[in-house]
Each structure stands twice: as structure tokens, then as C-alpha cells.
Amino acid sequence: MAMGLNRRRVLSGLGAASVAGIAGCIGGDNGSGGDADAMVGVLQPVTGDLGNLGGPIRDAAILPGTQLENEGVDFEIDIREEDTESTADAGVSGAQSLVDAGYPAITGAASSQVTITVAEDILIPNGVVGISPASTAPTITDLEDDDYIFRTCPSDALQGEVMAEVAYEERGLESAASFYLNNDYGQQLSDSFVGAFEDLGGEVTETVGFEAEQPSYTSALESALADDPDMMIVIGYPASGEQIFRDYYSEFDTGQTIMVTDGLRDGDLPGNVDNAMENVVGTAPLAAGPEEDAFNQLYQDEYGSEPGVFTAQAYDATAVNILASIAAGETTGSAIRDSLRDVANPDGEDVGPSNLADAIQMVDDGDAVNYQGASSSVNFDDNGDMQAVTYEIFEFSEDGLETVEEIDFEA
């Protein structure tokens, strides 16, 4: 696949968000729906291995409902949240609760493994729309989903190529080990990187999978680093990442480059590990949509902090779920599914986070709109994937992290 990369140097990055949890749902707690004009379930990991990232993602996902309520729209928007606890079992339980309560569309999940299980076991059989803001596993593209599963984040088939190109072409790193979380997200992103890195001429010395939240990773790290590669990629989540980096800096720190991915984009890591982590670079999908600034202001006004990774994608997922429901004129999964591309893709009048209330009125009046999002232009292809994305390259320091480069990719 041709990359067609376009780089833009940037001066500073986005701090990792840390937001106090907020409870309840917009429009009532019982989820019965009643006469609600739009009903969206939010299924995100507020606790567990992804909890550090999942709380802000959850907050962004409910923000469109809060925004519309604050603006006093003449529509009832019902949003209810469930915690996946970063596991497939809890995700299925939460999704079933939302389906039983009548929610026809869901913003979720975050972990690819949770999204795939929830989609296959709950959403697809029940005809419920799922839009994930953070599940990047390539296999989601090929789910037999009857067009019910979408995502506002890019596939890791793209991120693996970006990682390999940055490592081999830009930084001159010729050998690499892959140290990945043993789930759909970790395995598939590792495979994507390995294939792309070897295609460029790089040597992959070891690929080692690990389990989440173990008391020690010393033995697994020893295996990954046995052949002294120029770099190691680490694919995982913050709770496991803290122990991995403690063990690495205690036992193996030789100064080689470590590259992490979106799951470890957490500005609290250096402080929690007690190391500046200046040898660590990362890649993550970047919120670079036409209405990024409007979303950032909405998020900061509501929560008093900077938005984090996948938060813009979460806002966009809920916003288009709401717009599609209003446009469809009914709160059924099939009607929302059939309306999603109508409100998200060209043609129509541009709308977005800055005028979401006006956009809802427009679609209710039968006017054509083209949602321009915070994370991207939010144009869905035939598989429900994004047609164009932007990645960031970020680096750690004792102060947290900062974005140092942006890379545009158009599939």
C-alpha cells in the first residue's frame, strides 16, 4: 500500500488528559428511552488496564449530550454509560444491559478485543449500531457485521506502516524486537509493523507476547532483547506499561530506542515509572479534524483539562450517532445504520461540534448535512472505516509527553 505521507513539524503536544469521573446519563438513568429522539449507549473502559485512557474517552463520548442539554435543544437526547472494565466479559455484560434497555446505537468499545466480542455476541445479532472511537485492529474491517460496525479511528494496518517508516527510513533503525500485549490489538499491530519493517529491509530479531498486568516482565523482556536490537516496539496499555518500563529501566536500559503505540500514550507514565523515558517515542492517531479547535474548547470548558488520545474520535462517534438517529426519524439500529453515511459523508452543508444543535435541527427539517469532525472529516468507507487519518509522533520527558511531528495518511 502506498503511504503518501505528508509531514508537518509541530511545536508542542497534547498533555494526557486526566479527568475526574462523572456519573449518570443525559436524559435519565433507566435507559427505557420513552419518547427520546436519540438514544446512545457509551461503552468504555473506566476501570482496568485501559482505565487511565478510558475515563477521558468516556467523558468525550457523553459530551455531545451534555452540550445539547446545555444549549436547550428541543430534542430529548438519552445517553447511558456502561464500564467494560477493560475486559471482554464485562463489555458483553454492559452491552447486553444497553440493548436490554432499548439503546439502538453505541459508542464503543475501546479495546479491539472487547469491540470484536461485543460486536459478534451482542450488537450484530441484535441489529445495534456500534461506532468504536479507539479499536484499531485490522480484523474489524472484515467482520461479517451487516454494516452495523463502524469506527472513527484508523485501522492498525495503517499505523504499523507508519511505525516502520518512521523507525527505518526516518531514524535509521535497522533491527527491531516486538514486545506486544497478547490480544487482538497487540498481535495484529505487531504483525502489521513486522511485515512493513521487513518490507523496508529491516530485521525483526524477536516477537514476544505478554499478558496484561503481571507482577514482573523481566523474563519476557530478556527474551525480547536477547539479540540486542536497535529498537524495541512495546504495544500495550498503561497499567501493564508501568511495570514493563520499571523492569526495563531497572534491568535492561542500554539506551536503545523504544517505540510505543496509542495504548501507551499516557503523559503520567514517566512520573509513575520514575524515569524521564527520553529514549521512548510513540505513534498514535491524532485528532486533526476541521473542527478540532471547537471540540478542544468544549472539552476544556466542561472538564477543565486537555483532551487526550481518542477523545475527539469518541465525541465524533456519539455526534454522528445522534445526527443519524434524528435524520432517520426513529430510534432503531437499522434506521440509524442506514442514515450514518448520509449525515457523515459528502454532500451536504458542513456541520460539526461548533454548531451541533443547529445540525440536529437541520437534519430534522430534512436538510442534507456533512459532519466535519474533531478527529477527522469522518467519512466512512464501505467497511465503516475512516478514509483519511493523521498520526502523531510523540516523545516522553520528565514533564510528560509532547507531539513532535504529524503524518497525514489517505487510504
C-alpha positions in Angstrom: 0.0 0.0 0.0 1.4 3.4 -1.0 1.9 5.5 2.1 1.6 9.0 0.6 2.9 10.5 3.8 2.9 14.3 4.5 4.8 15.6 7.5 4.3 18.7 9.5 6.6 19.7 12.3 4.7 21.0 15.3 5.9 22.9 18.4 4.2 21.3 21.3 2.0 18.3 22.1 -1.2 17.5 23.8 -1.0 16.6 27.5 -2.5 13.4 28.5 -6.0 14.0 29.9 -6.8 13.1 33.5 -10.4 13.8 34.2 -12.5 13.1 37.3 -15.3 10.6 36.6 -18.8 11.8 36.0 -21.8 9.6 36.6 -25.3 9.3 35.3 -26.8 9.7 31.9 -28.2 12.6 29.9 -31.9 12.2 29.7 -32.4 9.8 32.6 -30.9 6.8 34.3 -33.3 4.0 33.4 -32.4 3.8 29.7 -36.0 3.0 28.9 -36.0 5.5 26.1 -39.6 6.6 26.2 -40.0 9.4 23.6 -36.3 10.1 23.3 -35.3 11.5 19.9 -31.9 9.8 20.1 -30.6 7.1 22.4 -26.8 6.4 22.6 -25.1 3.9 24.9 -21.5 4.7 25.8 -19.4 1.5 26.4 -15.9 2.4 27.5 -13.2 1.2 30.0 -13.4 3.4 33.0 -11.5 0.8 35.1 -9.0 -2.0 34.4 -5.9 -1.9 32.2 -7.2 0.8 30.0 -8.8 2.9 32.8 -6.3 5.7 32.6 -7.2 6.3 28.9 -10.9 5.2 29.1 -12.1 7.8 31.6 -11.4 10.8 29.3 -12.7 8.8 26.2 -15.9 8.2 28.1 -16.2 11.8 29.1 -15.8 12.9 25.4 -18.4 10.4 24.3 -21.1 11.8 26.6 -20.1 15.4 25.8 -22.4 15.9 22.8 -25.4 15.1 25.0 -24.2 17.5 27.7 -23.6 20.2 25.1 -27.0 19.8 23.6 -28.6 19.8 27.0 -26.8 23.0 28.0 -27.9 24.6 24.8 -31.5 23.8 25.5 -32.4 22.0 22.3 -36.0 20.9 21.7 -34.9 17.2 21.4 -34.6 14.6 24.1 -31.1 13.0 23.9 -30.7 9.9 26.1 -27.2 8.8 26.8 -26.3 6.0 29.2 -22.8 4.7 30.0 -21.5 1.2 31.0 -18.0 0.3 32.1 -16.2 -2.5 30.1 -13.6 -2.8 32.9 -11.2 -3.4 30.0 -12.4 -7.0 29.6 -14.5 -8.8 27.0 -16.8 -10.4 29.6 -17.7 -7.1 31.3 -18.0 -5.5 27.9 -20.5 -8.1 26.8 -22.4 -7.6 30.1 -22.5 -3.9 29.6 -23.6 -4.1 26.0 -26.3 -6.5 26.9 -27.6 -4.1 29.5 -27.7 -1.3 27.0 -29.5 -3.5 24.4 -32.0 -4.7 27.0 -32.7 -1.1 27.9 -33.5 -0.3 24.3 -30.4 1.6 23.1 -30.1 1.1 19.3 -26.6 2.7 18.9 -23.4 2.5 21.0 -20.2 4.5 21.1 -17.8 1.7 21.9 -15.9 -0.2 22.8 -12.2 0.9 23.2 -10.1 -2.3 23.3 -10.3 -4.2 19.9 -10.8 -7.5 21.6 -13.7 -6.1 23.6 -15.2 -4.5 20.5 -14.9 -7.7 18.4 -16.5 -9.8 21.1 -19.3 -7.3 21.8 -20.0 -6.9 18.1 -20.2 -10.6 17.4 -22.1 -11.6 20.6 -24.4 -8.7 21.1 -24.5 -5.8 18.6 -24.7 -7.6 15.3 -27.3 -10.3 16.4 -29.5 -7.6 17.9 -29.2 -5.1 15.0 -27.5 -2.4 17.1 -25.0 0.1 15.6 -21.5 0.2 17.2 -19.1 3.0 16.5 -15.7 2.5 18.2 -13.5 5.5 18.7 -10.4 3.5 19.7 -10.5 -0.1 18.4 -7.8 -0.3 15.7 -7.4 -4.0 15.0 -7.4 -4.6 11.2 -9.7 -7.6 11.6 -12.6 -5.3 12.5 -12.7 -4.2 8.8 -13.6 -7.7 7.8 -16.2 -8.5 10.4 -19.4 -10.0 8.9 -21.4 -7.2 10.5 -24.3 -6.4 8.1 -22.9 -2.9 8.2 -23.6 -2.3 11.9 -20.0 -1.8 13.0 -18.1 1.5 12.3 -15.2 3.3 13.8 -13.9 6.8 13.9 -10.3 5.7 14.5 -8.0 4.2 11.8 -7.0 0.6 11.3 -3.6 -0.5 12.7 -2.9 -1.8 9.2 -2.0 1.9 8.6 -0.3 2.5 12.0 2.1 -0.4 11.5 3.3 1.1 8.2 3.7 4.5 9.8 5.8 3.0 12.7 8.0 1.0 10.3 8.6 4.0 8.1 9.5 6.3 11.0 11.8 3.7 12.5 13.6 2.5 9.4 13.5 5.5 7.0 13.5 8.4 9.3 15.5 7.2 12.3 17.8 4.7 10.6 16.9 1.8 12.9 17.7 -1.4 11.1 16.8 -4.1 13.6 13.8 -4.4 16.0 12.1 -6.6 18.5 8.4 -6.6 19.1 7.0 -6.8 22.6 3.2 -6.9 22.4 0.1 -7.4 24.6 -1.3 -10.9 23.8 -4.7 -9.8 22.5 -6.2 -8.8 19.1 -4.9 -5.3 19.4 -1.3 -6.2 20.3 -0.9 -9.2 18.0 -2.3 -7.5 14.9 -0.5 -4.3 15.3 2.7 -6.2 15.9 2.1 -8.2 12.7 1.5 -5.1 10.8 4.7 -3.5 12.0 6.8 -6.6 11.4 5.6 -7.0 7.9 6.1 -3.4 7.0 9.5 -3.2 8.7 10.8 -6.3 6.9 9.4 -5.0 3.6 11.6 -1.9 4.0 14.7 -4.0 4.6 14.7 -4.1 8.4 15.4 -7.2 10.5 13.0 -8.4 13.2 15.0 -10.2 15.9 12.3 -11.4 18.2 8.5 -11.1 18.7 7.4 -11.8 22.3 3.8 -11.6 23.5 3.0 -10.8 27.2 -0.1 -11.0 29.4 -1.7 -7.9 31.0 -0.9 -6.6 34.5 1.7 -9.2 35.5 3.9 -8.6 38.6 7.1 -8.8 36.6 8.1 -8.7 32.9 11.8 -9.3 33.4 11.9 -12.7 31.8 9.8 -11.7 28.8 11.9 -8.6 28.3 15.1 -10.7 28.4 13.8 -12.8 25.6 12.8 -9.8 23.5 16.1 -8.1 23.9 18.3 -11.2 23.6 19.8 -10.2 20.2 20.4 -6.5 21.2 18.2 -4.9 18.5 18.5 -1.2 17.6 14.9 -0.7 18.9 12.0 -2.4 20.6 8.4 -1.7 20.0 6.1 -2.0 23.0 2.4 -2.4 22.4 0.2 -2.4 25.4 -1.9 -0.4 27.9 -0.8 1.9 30.8 -1.4 -0.4 33.8 0.9 -3.1 32.2 3.2 -0.4 30.7 4.2 1.0 34.1 5.6 -2.4 35.3 7.2 -3.1 31.9 9.1 0.2 32.0 10.1 -0.2 35.6 11.6 -3.6 34.8 13.2 -2.3 31.7 15.0 0.6 33.3 15.9 -1.5 36.3 17.4 -4.4 34.4 18.0 -3.7 30.7 18.4 0.0 30.0 21.0 0.3 27.2 19.7 3.4 25.6 18.2 1.8 22.5 15.1 3.4 21.1 11.7 2.1 22.3 8.6 2.9 20.2 5.2 2.6 21.8 1.7 3.0 20.3 -1.5 4.7 21.1 -2.3 2.4 24.0 0.6 3.8 25.9 0.1 7.4 25.1 -0.1 8.5 28.7 1.7 11.6 30.0 1.7 10.2 33.5 3.9 7.3 32.6 7.3 9.0 33.3 6.2 10.0 36.7 4.7 6.7 37.5 7.8 4.9 36.3 10.1 7.4 37.9 12.1 7.8 34.7 12.1 10.6 32.1 11.8 7.9 29.4 13.6 10.1 26.9 14.5 7.1 24.8 10.8 6.4 24.1 9.0 7.6 21.0 5.4 6.8 20.1 2.8 6.9 17.4 -0.9 7.5 17.8 -3.9 8.6 15.7 -4.1 12.4 16.0 -7.2 14.5 16.3 -6.8 16.8 13.3 -10.3 17.3 12.0 -11.7 20.5 10.6 -13.4 21.2 14.0 -10.6 20.1 16.3 -10.4 23.6 17.9 -14.1 23.7 18.6 -14.1 20.3 20.3 -11.0 21.2 22.3 -12.7 24.2 23.7 -15.9 22.3 24.5 -13.9 19.6 26.3 -11.8 22.1 28.3 -14.9 24.2 29.3 -16.7 21.1 30.5 -13.9 19.1 32.2 -11.2 21.7 32.9 -8.4 19.7 31.2 -6.9 19.0 27.8 -8.5 16.2 25.8 -6.4 13.0 25.4 -5.9 10.3 22.9 -9.1 9.1 21.1 -11.3 11.7 22.9 -12.1 13.6 19.7 -12.9 10.3 18.0 -15.3 9.5 20.9 -17.1 12.8 20.6 -17.5 12.3 16.8 -18.9 8.8 17.2 -21.6 10.0 19.6 -22.3 13.1 17.5 -22.9 11.1 14.3 -24.9 8.5 16.2 -27.2 11.3 17.4 -27.4 13.0 13.9 -28.2 9.7 12.2 -31.0 8.9 14.7 -32.6 12.3 14.2 -32.2 12.1 10.4 -33.8 8.6 10.4 -36.8 9.8 12.4 -36.7 6.6 14.6 -34.5 5.0 17.2 -33.9 1.7 15.6 -30.5 0.3 14.8 -31.2 -0.4 11.1 -32.6 3.1 10.5 -29.5 4.7 12.2 -27.2 2.4 10.3 -28.7 3.5 7.0 -28.5 7.2 7.9 -24.9 7.3 9.2 -23.2 7.9 5.8 -25.9 10.4 4.9 -25.0 12.7 7.7 -21.3 12.0 7.8 -20.1 11.8 4.2 -20.4 14.4 1.5 -22.6 16.0 0.2 -24.4 18.5 2.4 -23.9 21.6 4.4 -20.9 21.4 6.7 -21.7 21.0 10.4 -19.7 19.9 13.4 -19.0 20.4 17.1 -19.3 24.1 16.8 -22.9 24.0 15.6 -24.2 20.6 16.7 -27.5 22.0 17.9 -28.1 23.7 14.5 -27.1 20.5 12.8 -29.8 18.5 14.6 -32.4 20.9 13.7 -31.3 20.8 10.0 -31.5 17.1 9.7 -34.8 17.1 11.5 -36.0 19.6 8.8 -34.8 17.2 6.1 -31.7 19.2 5.1 -28.6 17.4 3.9 -25.5 17.8 6.2 -21.9 16.7 6.0 -20.5 16.3 9.5 -17.0 17.6 9.8 -15.5 16.2 13.0 -13.0 16.9 15.7 -10.8 13.9 14.8 -11.2 14.0 11.0 -13.7 14.7 8.3 -15.4 11.4 9.4 -16.0 10.0 6.0 -16.9 6.3 6.3 -15.9 3.9 3.6 -17.9 0.7 2.6 -16.5 -1.1 5.6 -17.3 1.6 8.1 -13.6 2.7 8.4 -12.1 6.1 8.0 -11.0 7.2 4.5 -8.2 9.5 5.7 -6.3 9.8 9.0 -3.5 11.8 10.7 -0.9 10.3 13.0 1.3 12.0 15.6 4.8 11.2 16.6 5.3 11.9 20.3 8.2 11.8 22.7 8.3 11.5 26.5 10.2 13.6 29.0 10.1 14.1 32.8 7.3 16.6 32.2 5.1 14.1 30.4 4.9 14.0 26.6 4.7 16.2 23.5 3.9 15.8 19.9 6.9 16.4 17.6 5.6 15.5 14.2 2.3 14.9 12.3 1.9 12.4 9.4 -1.1 12.5 7.1 -2.3 9.3 5.5 -5.0 8.9 2.9 -6.1 5.3 2.1 
